[in-house]
């Protein structure tokens, strides 16, 4: 079957046979006549920007296994085998950042992200190898568990649910995720159609579109000669926008609406904003700034963290806790992002928050300095303060 795989890798069959394309690759035609797949969708700048924003931001956040302490606190467990995999090196080729970026982007485009767990003789996970979603077929077994059939050049390999890390987008059947690209194929297909139309407009070179009207009857040979002359002289050339000289009473009559009349630019803006809505990205975050102000950009940045990045962090953390920690391990450890960097305000906002925390006694000087990546000041920095005008509830009655 290798020849079959190589044949379709080298040929874009979606434009030739949409039914076969959809069967093999999940490609679907939208209302604008475009065939939408993860590969074609990333050709739209807004889709690429949304996917990269989420994938790069989350991949850049510290991610580590934490140990639950007896006093209710937590500490990053650097001795855990997963610490190196999630924090430094995911596998022999990819750094932790590169793996997580690919893993998250795969889910954002196809609805599923897969990785095979590499386990050492002690039972510790020492690497995560990514799997292409197009090569993985999840199968629901009678007992309710999932079997993963992975197709490679060496044949099909079957893995149990315990051997695969699976990140899902919203699901219908509960074990495979829906592709955001497929869900929103009409909006993305419209963007592809607009992009193609704009490219053809500049490719043809001529700004005018219409018909030449001649007062006399022209022969077929004369019509063909005029068409050939215009095409050779003006289409796609540096002279495309120069005035044409029409002889013998010939007149040019435009017969198609201009880009301005069709409000093409406004339509493009709306389409790009629709794509931003698909991924719940504030338009200014991907460079759509026509309605942006300083105040609404600040608020939308907070919305990005709260309504977009936080749900993805929870999705990733729960998938990893479920797949990478054993039943015993999950009692003592949990995997979590450190999102503090995303939530940091300006220096004035941070210092005001530190002042309140210091005065009301839940942070000391050393803890505040650690938040700002500064060293402690010794034992004097370990003292907690308490306001003089407060006392424990019920203290007055007891006295």
N, C-alpha and C positions, 0 to 999 in steps of 0.2 A: 504493500500500500504506500510505500515511500514516493513512488512516481505520482500517485494521486495527490499527496500533500504538496509536493513540489510544483505540480501543475497549477494548482489553485493559488499557491503563494505568489506565482509570477504573473497571474492574470486577474484583472479586475472584472469579475463576472457579474457584479451587481448591475452594470449598465446593460448587460445582455440578457440575463435571465433572472429577474427579481425573485421568482419563486424558489429557484435553486439556491440563490444567495441567502434568502431568509432561512431556508432549511439548514444550510451549512453554517452560516455565520451570524444569524440573528439580524440580518440586514433587512430593513423595511422601507418601503416607499412612503413618503408623506404626501400631504395634500398639494404641496408645491411641485411634486414630481421628482423630488430628490431622494436618493437612497441613503438613509441615515444609519451609520454604524459608529462605534467608538472611534475608529480610525478617521472617518470623514468628519465627524463632529469636532475633533480636536483641531481641524483646519479652520474652525471659526475662532477668531481671537478671543471672544468673550468666554467661550467654553474652556479654552486652554487656560485663560487667566483665572477663572473660578476654580478649576481643578488644582492648578498650581498653588493658588493662595491657600486653600485648605490643606493640601498635602504637604507643602513646604512648611507652613506654620506649625502644624502638629508634629511633623518629623523633627523640627528644631527644638521642641520642648523636651526638657529632661524627663525620661521615663525609666522607672526603676522598681524593683521589688522592695517593698517596705516590710519591716518586722513590727508586729504589734507588741508594744511594751505593756508590762503589768499595770503601769500607772495611767494607761489610756493614750499615751503618746505613741509616736511612730518614729522609726529611724530607717534610713536607706541601708539595706543589707548588702554591702559590697562583697561579702564572701559568698553570696548566693550565685549559682552558675548562670542564672538569667541576667545578672547585673551586667556582665560583659556583653552578652548578646543584645540587650536592649539599649545599652548605653554607649558601647564602643564599636564592636565588630559583630555583625549579625551572622555572617558566614565567611567562607574563604575569599570571596570576591567583594562583597558589599560591606560598607560601614553600616552602623546602626541607622544613621540618617538616610542613606541611600535605600536601604531595605524598606524602612517605614514609609518613605516618600512613594516608592513604587507600590507598596502594599495598599496604601490608602488611595492613591490615584486609580489603581485597578478597581477598587470598590466604587469610587466615584463615577467611573466610566461604564463599568459592566455590571455593577450591583454586587460583585463578589470579589473578595481578595483571598488568595490561598497561599499557604506556606507549609512545607513539610518539616516536621520536627526531627532534628538530628540528636540522638540520645546516646550518651556514653555508657560504659559498662556499669557505672554507679547509678544510672537512672536519671542523671542530670541532663538538661537540655543545653547543648553546647553550640547549636547553630539553628538558624531558620532559613531554609532554602525556598525562594519564591516559586510559585507555579503559575503558568499562564492560564487565565480563566477559560480560554478556548480549548485547553487540553484536559480540563477537569469535568467529569460528569458525576455529580452527587446522586446517589441512589438510596431511597428510603427503604430500609429493610423491614421485615415483618415485626421484628422486636422493637421498632421505633428508632433504632440507631441509624447512622448514615455510613454508607460505604462510598469511598471516593475512587473512581476509576480514572486514572491519569494516562493519557495517550502520549507516547514519546516515539522517537525513531527506533527504539529498541523493543517496541510493542506496548501493550497496555499493562499497567501495574495497578494493583488494587491495594488500597490503604484503609485501615479502620478509622473510625472517628477519633480515636485517641492518638493517631499519628499526624493529624492535620490541624493546622490553625486556620479557621475559616471566619472571615469578617463579612457580614451580610448587610446590605442595604434593606430597606423595608421589603418584607416578604409577604407573599400570598399563601404559599404552601407551608411556610414555617422553616424550611431548610435551604432554600435558594433565594437570593436577593433579586429584586427587580432592578433593571438598569435604568438610571435616570435619563439616559440618552433615549431609550425606547419609550419611556413614559412621555417625554417631551419632544418626540420626534417631529411633530408639526412645527413647533417654534424653531427648533434647530434646522429643520429642512427649509423653512422659510429664510432663515439667515444664509444657508448655503445657496439658495436660489438667488437671493439679493446679491450675494458676493459674486456669483457667476455672472449675473446680469451686468454688474458694475465692471467686472473684468472684461466682458465682451465689449462693453461700451468703449473702454479705453483701448482695447485691442484693435477695434475697427478704426479708431482714430478720428473719424469725422463726427463733428458735433451735430450736423444737420441730418435729418432723416425725412425723406419725402419723395416727390416725383418730379421729373422734368417734363414740362408741357411744351410741345412744339406745334406751331400753327399749321404745319403741313403734315401729310401722311408719310411716315418713315417706313422704310423696308426693314425686314428682319435683320438684314446684314448691317444696316445703319444703326439700329438699336443696339445690336451686339457690340458694334465698334465703339459707340458712346459709352456703354457700360464698362467695357474693357479699359477704355482710356481713363475714365474716372477712377476706377479701382486701382490702376497702376500708378496714377499720379497723386492721389490723395489718401487712400486708405492706409493707415498705419505709418504715414510719413510725417516729416517735419512740417510739410505744407498743409497738413490736414485742416487747419483752421483759417486758411487764407481764402479770400473771396474768389469764387469761381466766375469766370467770364462766360456768359451765355450768349451765343450768336443766333442770328436769323430769327429773332423774336421768341427764342426759347425762354421759358419762365420756370422758376423753381417754386413748387407748392408743397410746404410741409404737410405731412399727413399723420404724424405721430406726435404725442404730447412730449414735452421736454421733461427732464428730471425735476425741474422746479414745479411744473404743473402737476406732476404725479406725486409731489411731496416725498420724493424718494429718500432724501436725507432724513426727514422726520420719521419715515417708516423704518429706516435702518436703526435709528435711535430706540424706537419702541421695541424692535425685535431684540436688540442687545440687552435692553432692560428686562425683557421677558426671560432671557437666558440667565441673567443675574438672579431673578426671582426663583428659578428652578433650583439653584444651589443656595438660596437664601443669603446672597451676598449683597451688601449695600453697594449700589452702583459706583460711588466714589472710590471704593476699594479696588475696583478693576479699571479705573481711569475714566469712568463716565462722569464728567464734572460739570455738565451744562446746567444743572440745578443745584450745584454744591455751594455751600457757604461754610465759614469756619465753624459756626455753632452746630449745623446739622451733620457735618463730617465727624465732629467729636462725639455726638450722640450715636451716630451710625457705627462708629468704631466700637463703642460699648455694646451696641446691639449685635455686632458681628461676633464678639466673644460670647455673649450670653445666649443668643438664639442659633448660632451656626457652629462655632467651634466647640462649645461645651457639650452639646448632644453628641458630636462625633467623638469627643474624648471619652464620654461615658460608654459609647458603643464599642470603642477599641478596648478600653480597660476591662469591660465585662467579658468580651470575647477572649482576651488574653488570660484573665483570671480563670475562666472556665476551661480553657484548653491547655494552659502552660503550668498550672499548679495542680498538684494531686489533692485528693480529699483531705489528707493530713496537712499538706502544705498550705491549703487555703485557710486552715484554722490559725496559723501563726503568721502568714504573709499575705500581702495583696499587692497588685501592680497598679501604679497610679502615675499620672502626669503631674509635673510641678508647673502649674499654670500661673505662678505668681508674676512672672515676667510680663504676661499679657495684661494683668490687672493693675500693674504699677501706674500710678498717676504721675503728674508733673512733680517737680521737686517740692513746690509749695504745698501741693495736696498731700504728699507723703509726710512731710515734716509736721503738718497740722495733725495728721492721723497719729503720728508717733507721739506728739505732745499729749493728745487725749489719752492714748494708751498708757503713757508713762504716768500721767497724773492720776489716772484711775486704777493703776496698779496691776495691769495684766501683761505689761512688758517692762523689762528692766533695760538699763543702758547697754549692756553687752548684747542683749537680744536685738535691740534696735540697730546697733552698729553692725551686727551680723547680717541684718536685712539689707544693709547698704554695702556689703562685702568689705567691711572694715574689721580690724582686729579688736578684741576686747580690751578693757582697761584694768583687768584684774578683779580681785574680790570686791572692790568698791562698786563695780558695775553690776554685781549680782543682787543688789538691794532693790526690793520692790517698795514703792511708795503707796500711801493710802490717804485720801482726802481727810482733813481734820473734821469736816462737818458731816461725816457719815458714821454710822454705827450699825452693828448687826440688827436685823429685824427682831423686834421683841425685847431688845436690850433694856429699854426704858421701863417697860412693864415689869420685867424681872427685877430691876433695881428697886 
